[in-house]
Amino acid sequence: MGKVIVSFTMSLDGFVAGTNVDREHPMGEGGDRLHRWLFDTASDLDKEMATDMSARVGAVVLGRRTFDVGLQHWEDTPYPAPSFVLTHEKRSQLKMKSAAFTFVNDGVRSALRQARQAAGSKDIVIMGASTAQQVLTAGLVEEVTLQLAPILLGKGCRLFDKIGSAIELKSTQVAASPLVTHLRFDVL
């Protein structure tokens, strides 16, 4: 069985998105700078880390807001894997090129159960800060993967704002490129 992974690129001051997240600015104003390491300036290490993560993903659990702002940019599921969207709205499954979005109305635990079944032996990636906070608070995360970008955003959406209690982590990987430091932690 795979792991439940919270994986985000974060600024040095703890933000995973800038302010005013919307469809035009899915990473918020200035937040797109966090992901330079993924695109044309990516180093061999950055490309290897991105490829490794993509190969590990068997399912995705994401929040409705992440779905709403990301869909037009992804034009597919965020990874080529079944994706489960936490929402209060009842919707039919949305089939895409790679997989489908399934809309889950009965909470994060239900979404994770469905994602585990879909992922098989592969990992489940959590997307969206609010969803990650819910899964971390519930004690359901097994790994935290951060790509720490050498940027100070100053304001925006923080990943760890609403955790509520201490979570012990064990560092299992550190690798640096000029654009980002890759960190991997097991949740104890």
C-alpha positions as CSV (number, residue, x, y, z in Angstrom):
1,M,0.0,0.0,0.0
2,G,1.3,3.5,-0.9
3,K,1.7,6.5,1.4
4,V,-0.4,9.6,1.9
5,I,1.8,12.5,0.9
6,V,1.6,16.2,1.4
7,S,3.8,17.7,-1.3
8,F,4.1,21.4,-1.8
9,T,6.6,24.0,-3.0
10,M,6.9,26.6,-0.3
11,S,8.6,30.0,0.1
12,L,11.2,30.5,2.8
13,D,8.6,32.3,4.9
14,G,6.1,29.4,4.7
15,F,3.7,30.4,1.9
16,V,2.5,27.9,-0.8
17,A,0.6,30.5,-2.7
18,G,0.5,34.3,-3.0
19,T,-2.5,36.5,-2.3
20,N,-5.7,36.7,-4.3
21,V,-5.8,33.1,-5.6
22,D,-8.3,32.9,-8.5
23,R,-8.6,31.3,-11.9
24,E,-6.3,33.9,-13.5
25,H,-3.7,33.5,-10.7
26,P,-4.0,29.9,-9.5
27,M,-0.9,30.3,-7.4
28,G,-2.0,33.8,-6.2
29,E,-0.3,37.0,-7.2
30,G,3.5,36.3,-7.4
31,G,3.0,32.7,-6.4
32,D,4.0,31.3,-9.8
33,R,7.6,32.2,-8.9
34,L,7.5,29.2,-6.5
35,H,7.4,26.8,-9.4
36,R,10.3,28.0,-11.5
37,W,12.1,24.8,-10.6
38,L,9.5,22.8,-12.6
39,F,9.8,24.6,-15.9
40,D,12.3,25.7,-18.5
41,T,15.0,26.6,-15.9
42,A,14.8,23.3,-14.1
43,S,18.1,21.5,-13.3
44,D,18.7,17.8,-13.9
45,L,18.1,17.3,-10.2
46,D,14.8,19.2,-10.3
47,K,13.6,17.2,-13.3
48,E,14.6,13.9,-11.6
49,M,12.7,14.9,-8.4
50,A,9.6,15.9,-10.4
51,T,9.7,12.7,-12.5
52,D,10.1,10.6,-9.3
53,M,7.1,12.2,-7.7
54,S,4.9,11.8,-10.8
55,A,5.8,8.1,-11.0
56,R,4.8,7.5,-7.4
57,V,1.3,9.0,-7.7
58,G,-1.6,6.6,-7.9
59,A,-4.3,9.0,-6.8
60,V,-4.9,12.6,-5.8
61,V,-7.1,14.2,-3.1
62,L,-7.7,17.9,-3.6
63,G,-10.0,20.6,-2.4
64,R,-12.7,22.2,-4.4
65,R,-10.9,25.6,-4.6
66,T,-7.7,23.9,-6.0
67,F,-9.9,22.1,-8.5
68,D,-11.7,25.3,-9.5
69,V,-8.5,27.4,-10.1
70,G,-6.4,24.6,-11.5
71,L,-8.6,22.8,-14.0
72,Q,-8.2,25.3,-16.9
73,H,-4.4,25.3,-16.5
74,W,-4.0,21.5,-16.1
75,E,-6.5,20.7,-18.9
76,D,-6.6,17.2,-17.3
77,T,-6.2,15.7,-13.8
78,P,-3.2,17.3,-12.0
79,Y,-1.3,14.0,-12.3
80,P,-2.3,11.1,-14.7
81,A,-4.2,9.4,-11.9
82,P,-7.8,9.4,-10.4
83,S,-8.4,12.6,-8.5
84,F,-10.9,13.0,-5.7
85,V,-12.3,16.5,-5.0
86,L,-13.6,17.4,-1.6
87,T,-16.8,19.5,-2.0
88,H,-20.2,20.1,-0.7
89,E,-21.7,20.2,-4.2
90,K,-23.0,16.9,-5.6
91,R,-21.6,16.4,-9.1
92,S,-21.2,13.5,-11.5
93,Q,-17.7,12.2,-12.2
94,L,-15.7,14.4,-14.7
95,K,-13.7,12.2,-17.1
96,M,-10.5,13.7,-18.5
97,K,-7.7,12.5,-20.8
98,S,-5.7,10.7,-18.2
99,A,-8.2,9.8,-15.5
100,A,-11.3,11.3,-13.9
101,F,-12.3,13.7,-11.1
102,T,-14.7,12.1,-8.6
103,F,-16.5,14.6,-6.3
104,V,-16.6,13.5,-2.7
105,N,-19.3,15.0,-0.4
106,D,-18.7,13.0,2.8
107,G,-15.4,14.2,4.1
108,V,-11.6,13.7,3.9
109,R,-11.6,10.2,5.3
110,S,-14.0,9.0,2.6
111,A,-11.9,10.7,-0.1
112,L,-8.8,9.0,1.2
113,R,-10.6,5.6,1.3
114,Q,-11.6,6.0,-2.3
115,A,-8.1,7.2,-3.3
116,R,-6.4,4.2,-1.6
117,Q,-8.6,1.9,-3.5
118,A,-7.8,3.7,-6.8
119,A,-4.1,4.0,-6.1
120,G,-3.4,0.4,-5.3
121,S,0.2,0.2,-4.3
122,K,1.1,3.7,-5.4
123,D,1.0,6.9,-3.3
124,I,-1.8,9.4,-2.7
125,V,-0.8,13.1,-3.1
126,I,-2.8,15.7,-1.2
127,M,-3.2,19.1,-3.1
128,G,-4.5,22.4,-1.7
129,A,-3.5,23.9,1.6
130,S,-6.8,23.5,3.4
131,T,-7.1,19.9,2.4
132,A,-3.5,19.3,3.5
133,Q,-4.3,20.9,6.8
134,Q,-7.3,18.7,7.3
135,V,-5.4,15.5,6.5
136,L,-2.4,16.5,8.7
137,T,-4.7,17.4,11.6
138,A,-6.5,14.1,11.3
139,G,-3.1,12.3,11.6
140,L,-3.5,10.7,8.2
141,V,-0.3,11.9,6.5
142,E,2.7,9.5,6.2
143,E,5.1,11.7,4.3
144,V,5.7,15.5,3.9
145,T,7.6,16.5,0.8
146,L,8.6,20.2,0.5
147,Q,10.4,22.0,-2.3
148,L,11.7,25.1,-0.5
149,A,12.1,28.0,-2.9
150,P,14.6,30.8,-2.1
151,I,11.8,33.4,-2.2
152,L,10.1,35.5,0.5
153,L,6.5,36.1,-0.6
154,G,5.6,38.1,2.5
155,K,2.0,37.2,2.4
156,G,-0.4,34.6,1.0
157,C,-1.5,31.1,2.0
158,R,0.6,29.3,4.6
159,L,0.6,25.5,4.5
160,F,1.0,24.9,8.3
161,D,-1.2,27.7,9.7
162,K,-4.1,25.6,11.0
163,I,-2.5,22.3,12.1
164,G,-3.4,22.9,15.8
165,S,-0.9,20.5,17.4
166,A,2.7,19.4,17.1
167,I,3.6,16.8,14.5
168,E,6.9,15.0,14.7
169,L,8.8,14.5,11.5
170,K,12.0,12.6,10.6
171,S,14.1,14.0,7.7
172,T,14.8,11.3,5.1
173,Q,16.1,13.4,2.2
174,V,17.7,16.7,1.4
175,A,18.8,17.7,-2.1
176,A,19.5,21.2,-3.4
177,S,19.5,22.8,-6.8
178,P,20.0,26.5,-7.5
179,L,16.2,27.0,-7.6
180,V,14.9,24.9,-4.8
181,T,15.9,22.6,-1.9
182,H,14.0,19.3,-1.9
183,L,13.1,18.0,1.6
184,R,11.4,14.8,2.4
185,F,10.1,13.8,5.9
186,D,8.4,10.8,7.3
187,V,5.6,11.6,9.8
188,L,6.3,9.8,13.1
